[in-house]
Amino acid sequence: MRQNGQLLVGSSPAFRSLQADLALAARGSTTVLLQGESGTGKGVAAAEIHRASPRAGGPFVVVHLGAVAPTLIESELFGHERGAFTDAVRAREGCFRRAQGGTLVLDDVDLLPRDAQVKLLRVLQERVVEPVGAEAPVPVDVRVVATSNVDLRTEVEAGRFRQDLYWRLAVVSLELPPLRARAGDLPLLAGALLGRIAERTRLPARPISAAALERLGAHAWPGNVRELENALERVLALPRAAAAGAPIPIEAAEFDFLAESLGGAGDRIARSALAQGLTVDDLALAMLRVALAENRGNVSAAARQVGLTRRAFEYRLAQGSEPAEPHEP
C-alpha cells in the first residue's frame, strides 16, 4: 500500500498486528483515531482503512488541519454560503460534504482550535454540518478517520483538547508502531522504498548490501519511515562511486551521515532528565518499559532495541519494578 511516496510494508510481529487491526477497523463506518509518531505512516494507514472498507467506492478526502488558518477552519470543514463573509464570493461545500458517502481524514486533529472542536463534536454526534451563513443544517454520511502525532489523552489532561470530542474520535483507537520497533521490516521496507524512489526520481536503482542493512538496523529512526525514505534517496542521489555495468550495491559507509543527525541527542535527553529530577535508575527503567510497550510485549525484541540480552532485560526490569528500600538518614 502506498500514498504520497510512503509504503505500508513489513512482516514483523508489530506490523502484522497493525495489519490485523486495520482490517478489523475497516469494517463498517466506525470512527477511527490513528496515533503515532511523525513519519510512521498514519496517512497510509487511513488510506488502507478506506480501501478495505464498504466505502471504498466513495470519495477519500484528506484535510491537513495544521495547514489551514484558524479563521478558515470552519469554512474548510463545513463549507459556507455565498456572501456569508467578505471574501465569500461563491458557495463552498466544505470537506465533510465533499466526502459524502466516503471517508474524511482529519490529519493532525490535535491542532484543531477549541471553538472548532465544539462544532466537530456536534457533527460526530448528530451527523449534520452547518455551513457558515446557512439557514439550516445539512445531513452528512461520512466516515471520519482522525490522526495525531501526540497522545490525545495527554492533550485532554492538559486542557488543550475536549474530553467529549476525544471519546467521539477514539471509538477505535490504533497506535502505529515506530520504525525502531519494526527492525525486522527494514529489508523489505528498504527494498520497496528504493524501487519507489528510483521510479519517482529517475535515479539508477541500486541493491543494498547486508552490511548496509545492519547499519540501518542500528539507527534509532526518530523520523521513522519518512526519515528512512529521505536517507535512501540521499544515497541514490549522491553515490560514492559509479561504474559501468551492474549497479554497485549500497554499502554501510554511505549511511555515516545518520550519526550526524543524532549528535548531542544523549546530552539533550540527559539535561531534560536532570531538569525533571530523574535519576539514572528512573531513566533506565523508563527506557525498558517504553521499549516493551513499543514492541507490544515482545521481550526479545525490546531487549534488542535497548542493546541488552533478554535475560539482562528481564532482570533489570524486575529490579526496577521492586519498591526501593528507604535510604539511611
Protein Blocks (a to p, Z undefined) as FASTA:
>chain_A
ZZehiacddjbfklmmmmmmmmmmmgojbdcddeddehilpmmmmmmmmmmmmklmmccd
dddfklpcfklmmmmmnopaehkamklmbccebjmlmmgoiacddehkllpcfklmmmmm
mmmmnopacdehiabdcddddddddddfbdfklmmmnopacfklmmmmmmpacddddfkl
mmmmmmmmmmmmmmmmmmmnopacddddfklmmmmmmpgolnmmmlmmmmmmmmmmmcfb
dcehjdddddfklmmmmmmmmgoklmmmmmmmmmnopafklmmmmmmmmmmmmnnopakl
mmmmnopafklmmmmmmmmmpccddddZZ
